[in-house]
């Protein structure tokens, strides 16, 4: 069974930084797209950033220039470096990945940006 486990969320002041990690574990033969989504209270889940197996990336317009997604294929891990955080970035952040041809989600990690 494959699991995605996120870490790195927390409380940070506006303008601060956080780094999220998501590690895939289990019987893994292939990992295709990896990405981060977020869901704020009362809002739909939305794409934050994605990265393909070749390293190609895409970002939501709201985070371009502030967030950076990367992956370590040897560790089956995807990262999200978040800089210049704003209160509107407050949400539960979810890792999403295609592993062995199937879609998996992490359990989510809370990010709160507040003074």
Secondary structure, DSSP 8 states (H G I E B T S, - for coil): --EEEEE--EEE-TT--EEEEEEEESS-S-EEEEEEEEE-TTS--EEEEEE-TT--EEE-GGGTTTEEEEEEGGGTEEEEEE-S--GGG-EEEEEEEEETTEEEE---EEEEE--
